[in-house]
């Protein structure tokens, strides 16, 4: 499968997404939301989840997998649980090289 991956600049029209991945038919299959924190030892909290849900809604892509990326060393249990419920994926920035987009 051929994917079209687009890195978005921070603008008011990006819908909050940092990266949008479309399949060969142009359907959005992944929305990537990145969250930076100054204290990487503190687990990422619900802010990432809220951003991810907003991104999915803004892009009108209810079936897209939302990927949450952070430089934090870990995610709070609530965020992990909620990302599972929305069929999302969480990934630490240090593990980003392992991320594969497949349809």
Secondary structure, 3 states (H helix, E strand, C coil): CCCEEEECCCCCCCCCCCEEEECCCCCEEEEEEEECCCCCCCCECHHHHHHHHHHHHHCCCCCCEEEEEECCCCECHHHHHHHHHCCCEEEEHHHHHHCCCCC
